[in-house]
């Protein structure tokens, strides 16, 4: 079963297959997540309460790029 994105992922760390932190999920829309690559402490807290949104430096992660979703959003290694 493929990993899916929900609003519950907002504020979670996004990591690559080797465990390197790439940012946090700032927003989820459908099968796409906006990822903030340089979150501040304030942005981490705002994301946890749903106040963080996407901005110009965010990048997009889609469900087909995911290995799994748990405490962190983990990307596949073959990207």
N, C-alpha and C positions, 0 to 999 in steps of 0.2 A: 504494500500500500504506500502510495506517495505521501510525503509530508505536506501538510496544508498550513496556510497562514490564516490566523484569526487576529482579532483585536487584542487577544491575550498576549501576543508576542511583542506588543509595543513596550519599549523599555528594556527588552532582553538584549544581551550581547550577541553579536553575529561573529562567528569564528570560521576560519577556513578548516580544511581537513586535518591540518597539522596542529590546530588549536590556537593559532594566532588570532588575536582580537582584531576585528576589522571595523567595529563601530557598534552602534545600537540601533534597534528598530525604532524609527521616529513615527511611522504611520503605516497602516495597512489598508489597502484598497483592493478588494477582490483577491486575485492570486499574486499581487505585487506588494512588496514592502519597500518603503523609502528608508535607507540606512544612512545615519549621520556618522561619517568617518572620524570626526573629532569632537565627541560630545564632552561638554563641561560637566562638572558635578551638578550644576543647576539643571542642565538639560536632562541628565539621568533622572533627577527627581521629578521634573516636569513630565517626562515621558511616562513614568510610573503612575502618575495621576491623570494621564490623558491630555496634558496641555501642550505637549511637544508636537510640532508639525514639521512638514518637510521644508527645506530651504534649498538654495541654489547649489550648495556643495554636496548634497545628498546623492547617493546612487541607488539604483533600483535592483532588487533581488526578486526573482520570480520563483514560484513553487518548483519548477523543473530544475532549479539550481540547488535545491535542498537535499541533504543527506538525511537529516532528521531535525525535529523540533522537540525540545525538552526545556530544561532550565536555560539553555542557550539555543540559538538558531545556528545549525552547523551546515556549512556548504559542502557539496560534493567535491571530491578531490580531482575530478577530471574536467574541471572548467577551464 
